[in-house]
């Protein structure tokens, strides 16, 4: 491997090791909240714009994942329908609430919002909506980034019940390109999906003690078709993406 590749791997591995310690408390709190929601037949919704939407897709209909997760997928806020437009969408006030209302979130549900910068209109208004309906709001964000760029704007971290600070610097990229003044190697997605999967694995382990863990199997595993179909039948009424 080249020096840049080595540096990127080393940086990411180091950050994940640190986060295992610094996020231990909020991860435990999140796992407890999600377990409680699961036991009461509530759902866990995941929302993000731009690249952050990938965290919602990561846990949706996932082999080894929990069926109670519901991705909030807004085409105009993602990248495939137009990257420039998606950037405008996430910064425009008043657009996200009508979308969230279609998902029929309820009091007692959990809403996870991913936003590395943590100051745009879409994630902060999503947090407002979650709080209004009585959902527990969990944020995945960079406190350093949002603090540096807030300039009087509201921060997602200040609106959430539980905050996962990913510890990233403003701009996300972590590797300096020598002699260019530029940085490459964003890590927010890798960190975000690791934290989410760790929390959901903890939840699944706890729920499995009473035989109540609704876990999808990979489609190629024995018995997967029957098990997954039962889960889809149960969770489809509140998950429009199944």
C-alpha positions as a printed Julia matrix, in Angstrom:
242×3 Matrix{Float64}:
   0.0     0.0    0.0
   1.04    3.6   -0.53
   1.74    6.08   2.26
  -1.64    7.76   1.67
  -3.5     4.45   1.92
  -1.6     3.57   5.09
  -2.36    6.97   6.56
  -6.08    6.69   5.8
  -6.4     3.22   7.34
  -4.38    4.24  10.38
  -6.42    7.41  10.88
  -9.76    5.63  10.64
  -8.72    2.74  12.88
  -7.38    5.18  15.48
 -10.58    7.21  15.44
 -12.76    4.14  15.81
 -10.68    2.99  18.75
 -11.09    6.33  20.48
 -14.81    6.48  19.76
 -15.28    3.05  21.31
 -14.39    4.74  24.6
 -15.79    8.26  24.2
 -19.15    7.07  22.86
 -19.61    4.2   25.31
 -22.11    6.1   27.46
 -24.31    7.57  24.68
 -24.24    4.24  22.83
 -25.44    2.43  25.94
 -28.2     5.02  26.41
 -29.26    4.66  22.77
 -29.33    0.87  23.01
 -31.54    1.05  26.1
 -33.94    3.5   24.42
 -34.18    1.36  21.28
 -34.74   -1.81  23.32
 -37.61   -0.12  25.12
 -39.06    1.04  21.81
 -38.78   -2.46  20.36
 -40.51   -4.06  23.32
 -43.42   -1.67  22.85
 -43.65   -2.32  19.09
 -42.29    1.08  18.14
 -39.95    1.86  15.24
 -36.53    3.39  14.76
 -36.41    5.92  11.93
 -33.14    7.03  10.35
 -32.79   10.28   8.42
 -29.95   12.05   6.68
 -29.36   14.21   3.62
 -26.56   14.09   1.08
 -24.08   11.35   1.9
 -25.59   11.0    5.38
 -28.64    9.31   3.85
 -26.45    6.24   3.35
 -26.71    5.52   7.06
 -30.47    5.12   6.62
 -29.96    2.68   3.76
 -27.26    0.8    5.66
 -29.68   -0.45   8.3
 -32.66   -1.0    5.99
 -33.57   -4.64   5.2
 -30.04   -5.53   6.26
 -28.71   -9.04   6.68
 -28.05   -9.33  10.4
 -30.0    -6.11  11.0
 -33.19   -5.32  12.89
 -36.48   -5.21  11.02
 -37.83   -2.4   13.2
 -35.66    0.16  11.4
 -37.31    2.52   8.89
 -35.22    4.62   6.5
 -36.49    8.09   5.65
 -35.51    8.43   2.0
 -36.1    11.74   0.26
 -35.01   11.62  -3.37
 -34.42   15.35  -3.67
 -32.23   15.29  -0.56
 -30.09   12.42  -1.83
 -27.45   12.56  -4.53
 -28.74   10.44  -7.39
 -31.39   12.96  -8.51
 -28.95   15.86  -8.52
 -26.09   16.54  -6.13
 -26.35   20.32  -6.4
 -30.1    20.28  -5.83
 -29.71   18.04  -2.8
 -27.36   20.59  -1.26
 -29.96   23.32  -1.79
 -32.73   21.11  -0.36
 -30.99   20.41   2.92
 -30.43   24.12   3.49
 -33.98   25.26   2.65
 -36.35   25.74   5.54
 -39.78   24.14   5.6
 -39.19   21.29   3.15
 -38.57   18.32   5.41
 -41.66   18.39   7.66
 -44.19   17.33   4.95
 -41.94   14.39   4.14
 -41.62   13.28   7.75
 -45.37   13.48   8.27
 -45.86   10.8    5.61
 -43.92    8.27   7.71
 -46.46    8.25  10.54
 -43.95    8.48  13.35
 -45.47    8.12  16.81
 -44.75    8.99  20.4
 -42.34    6.38  21.7
 -40.55    5.91  18.38
 -36.87    6.72  17.94
 -35.55    9.13  15.3
 -31.85    8.94  14.41
 -30.58   11.94  12.44
 -27.2    11.92  10.74
 -25.62   15.25   9.82
 -21.87   15.73   9.97
 -22.04   19.54   9.83
 -25.14   19.59  12.03
 -26.46   23.05  11.16
 -28.54   22.72   8.0
 -32.31   23.25   7.99
 -33.34   19.68   7.12
 -31.67   17.89  10.06
 -32.5    20.57  12.62
 -36.14   20.74  11.53
 -36.29   16.94  11.6
 -35.12   17.08  15.21
 -37.84   19.63  15.98
 -40.45   17.33  14.47
 -39.21   14.31  16.4
 -39.38   16.17  19.68
 -42.85   17.52  18.94
 -44.35   14.07  18.43
 -42.61   12.57  21.47
 -39.93   10.52  19.73
 -36.45   10.14  21.2
 -34.03   12.02  18.95
 -30.51   10.67  18.48
 -27.94   12.71  16.55
 -24.81   11.54  14.75
 -22.75   14.66  14.13
 -19.44   16.47  14.56
 -19.46   18.93  17.42
 -16.25   20.53  16.2
 -17.71   21.06  12.74
 -21.04   22.51  13.86
 -19.35   24.74  16.43
 -16.98   26.14  13.81
 -19.64   27.0   11.24
 -22.83   27.68  13.23
 -22.55   31.49  13.16
 -25.77   31.83  15.11
 -27.57   28.94  13.45
 -29.13   26.19  15.52
 -27.14   22.99  15.94
 -28.54   19.48  15.68
 -26.49   18.51  18.72
 -28.4    21.0   20.87
 -31.78   19.58  19.8
 -31.12   15.87  20.33
 -31.75   13.74  23.39
 -28.65   11.64  22.73
 -25.61   12.8   20.76
 -22.96   10.71  19.05
 -20.08   13.12  18.47
 -18.0    11.5   15.74
 -15.03   13.67  16.67
 -14.32   14.74  13.11
 -12.75   18.04  12.09
 -14.62   20.58   9.97
 -14.81   19.35   6.39
 -14.75   15.6    7.15
 -11.59   14.75   5.14
  -8.67   13.75   7.36
  -5.63   13.15   5.13
  -3.39   16.01   3.96
  -2.15   15.89   0.37
   1.48   17.04   0.62
   2.19   20.33  -1.09
  -1.41   20.96  -2.16
  -3.14   22.42   0.86
  -5.96   19.96   0.19
  -7.38   17.11   2.25
  -8.87   13.8    1.14
 -10.22   10.73   2.87
 -13.64   11.5    4.39
 -14.51    9.16   7.24
 -17.92   10.24   8.52
 -19.78    7.48   6.66
 -17.46    4.71   7.84
 -17.69    5.94  11.42
 -21.43    6.48  11.26
 -22.3     3.01  10.0
 -19.92    1.42  12.5
 -21.55    3.2   15.42
 -25.07    2.4   14.2
 -24.35   -1.27  13.57
 -22.68   -1.58  16.98
 -25.72   -0.09  18.72
 -28.16   -2.29  16.81
 -26.05   -5.38  17.5
 -26.24   -4.54  21.22
 -30.0    -4.11  20.94
 -30.36   -7.41  19.09
 -28.32   -9.22  21.73
 -30.54   -7.88  24.5
 -33.8    -8.63  22.68
 -32.64  -12.14  21.8
 -32.52  -13.03  25.49
 -36.31  -13.16  25.4
 -36.52  -14.46  21.84
 -37.84  -11.14  20.53
 -35.06   -9.99  18.2
 -36.51   -9.36  14.69
 -33.36  -10.03  12.68
 -33.18  -10.37   8.91
 -31.14  -13.18   7.37
 -29.08  -12.9    4.22
 -31.24  -14.08   1.32
 -28.85  -16.94   0.58
 -28.96  -18.43   4.07
 -31.12  -21.49   4.84
 -34.62  -20.51   5.91
 -34.09  -16.86   5.02
 -37.07  -16.6    2.68
 -39.59  -17.7    5.28
 -38.08  -15.75   8.17
 -37.68  -12.54   6.2
 -41.17  -12.74   4.75
 -42.68  -12.96   8.23
 -40.73   -9.88   9.27
 -41.72   -7.96   6.14
 -45.38   -8.81   6.71
 -45.19   -7.54  10.28
 -43.2    -4.34   9.66
 -44.37   -3.26   6.2
 -47.44   -1.34   7.45
 -45.14    1.3    8.99
 -42.23    0.98   6.57
 -43.09    2.2    3.06
 -39.74    0.98   1.72
 -40.37   -2.73   2.28
